[in-house]
Amino acid sequence: MYDPKIIAKSIDVEELYDLDVTIARFILPRLMVFKQHCERTPNLNMSHEEWNGILDKMIYAFERIACQTEEDTPEYKAYIKAIWNNEEDLADLKRNAKASLKPISEGLSLYHKYYRNLWW
């Protein structure tokens, strides 16, 4: 069993400020190498190409988070600019901003779905 007091002594507190980024930076290179060496798919009905596509979506999501560029889309930037400029009609901009983040959400959802399949 893990003892939180013992573990806390070995963790740099600065890693916790953006824990999502810290975790993404840990997972990303491992997913990339996993993809290079993985010769199996999660089930017999999935082709290797399909599995590679799923892994690519996961890698994309973690790369954007690790590099802290997940919100560097024109749509998201326009939404934030409108907020800062106190614009009133933000509904369309917000919808576009959320849509621009869908590939990241999709990659994270796929990671969740296939988490237990990340083995050789």
PLY file of the C-alpha trace (Angstrom):
ply
format ascii 1.0
element vertex 120
property float x
property float y
property float z
element edge 119
property int vertex1
property int vertex2
end_header
0.00 0.00 0.00
1.20 3.48 -0.81
1.91 5.78 2.11
1.09 9.37 1.02
3.52 10.83 3.59
6.45 8.85 2.25
5.54 9.51 -1.38
5.09 13.24 -0.77
8.73 13.53 0.29
9.90 12.28 -3.11
7.73 14.55 -5.25
8.78 18.01 -6.36
5.87 20.28 -5.49
6.42 22.27 -8.69
5.28 19.21 -10.64
1.85 19.70 -9.12
1.15 23.24 -10.36
0.14 21.87 -13.75
-0.22 18.20 -12.92
-1.98 17.53 -16.23
1.10 18.80 -18.08
3.44 16.79 -15.83
1.45 13.62 -16.45
1.21 14.28 -20.20
4.99 14.76 -20.39
5.42 11.39 -18.71
2.88 9.55 -20.88
3.68 11.08 -24.29
7.13 9.58 -24.97
5.99 6.22 -23.68
2.96 6.19 -25.97
5.18 7.09 -28.92
7.58 4.22 -28.25
4.69 1.87 -27.48
3.23 2.62 -30.93
6.57 1.84 -32.61
6.85 -1.56 -30.93
3.25 -2.69 -30.56
2.39 -5.58 -32.84
-1.03 -6.46 -31.44
-4.39 -4.74 -31.36
-6.89 -4.61 -28.49
-9.18 -7.11 -30.22
-9.28 -9.40 -33.22
-11.79 -7.19 -35.06
-9.43 -4.22 -35.19
-6.79 -3.84 -37.87
-3.28 -2.67 -37.09
-3.99 0.51 -39.11
-7.07 1.27 -36.99
-5.10 0.73 -33.78
-2.31 2.99 -35.04
-4.92 5.67 -35.82
-6.26 5.43 -32.28
-2.74 5.64 -30.85
-2.07 8.68 -33.08
-5.11 10.44 -31.62
-3.92 9.69 -28.10
-0.42 10.92 -28.94
-1.80 14.11 -30.48
-3.80 14.90 -27.34
-0.92 14.28 -24.95
1.50 16.20 -27.18
-0.73 19.27 -27.17
-1.13 19.08 -23.40
2.56 18.37 -22.76
3.56 21.36 -24.89
0.79 23.45 -23.34
-0.59 24.23 -26.79
-4.03 22.63 -26.46
-5.65 26.05 -26.52
-3.51 27.46 -29.34
-6.25 27.29 -31.94
-7.51 30.39 -33.77
-11.02 29.67 -32.52
-9.98 29.46 -28.89
-7.82 32.57 -29.14
-10.72 34.52 -30.70
-12.96 33.44 -27.82
-10.45 34.52 -25.17
-9.88 37.83 -26.97
-13.64 38.47 -27.00
-13.81 37.77 -23.27
-10.99 40.22 -22.57
-12.69 42.83 -24.77
-15.96 42.36 -22.85
-17.86 41.43 -25.98
-21.43 40.44 -25.30
-22.26 37.78 -27.88
-19.90 34.93 -27.03
-22.11 31.91 -27.76
-20.83 31.22 -31.28
-17.24 31.92 -30.32
-17.52 29.62 -27.31
-19.05 26.85 -29.44
-16.24 27.19 -32.01
-13.60 27.21 -29.27
-15.00 24.03 -27.74
-15.17 22.37 -31.16
-11.51 23.22 -31.77
-10.61 21.28 -28.61
-12.51 18.13 -29.65
-9.45 16.29 -31.04
-7.81 16.59 -27.64
-10.93 15.40 -25.84
-11.23 12.53 -28.30
-7.62 11.47 -27.74
-8.07 11.55 -23.96
-11.33 9.58 -24.23
-9.59 6.96 -26.35
-6.78 6.77 -23.79
-9.40 6.16 -21.12
-11.18 3.57 -23.24
-8.03 1.63 -24.18
-5.99 2.22 -21.03
-6.08 -1.45 -20.08
-5.01 -2.43 -23.63
-1.68 -0.62 -23.50
0.44 -3.70 -23.21
2.16 -6.08 -25.62
0 1
1 2
2 3
3 4
4 5
5 6
6 7
7 8
8 9
9 10
10 11
11 12
12 13
13 14
14 15
15 16
16 17
17 18
18 19
19 20
20 21
21 22
22 23
23 24
24 25
25 26
26 27
27 28
28 29
29 30
30 31
31 32
32 33
33 34
34 35
35 36
36 37
37 38
38 39
39 40
40 41
41 42
42 43
43 44
44 45
45 46
46 47
47 48
48 49
49 50
50 51
51 52
52 53
53 54
54 55
55 56
56 57
57 58
58 59
59 60
60 61
61 62
62 63
63 64
64 65
65 66
66 67
67 68
68 69
69 70
70 71
71 72
72 73
73 74
74 75
75 76
76 77
77 78
78 79
79 80
80 81
81 82
82 83
83 84
84 85
85 86
86 87
87 88
88 89
89 90
90 91
91 92
92 93
93 94
94 95
95 96
96 97
97 98
98 99
99 100
100 101
101 102
102 103
103 104
104 105
105 106
106 107
107 108
108 109
109 110
110 111
111 112
112 113
113 114
114 115
115 116
116 117
117 118
118 119
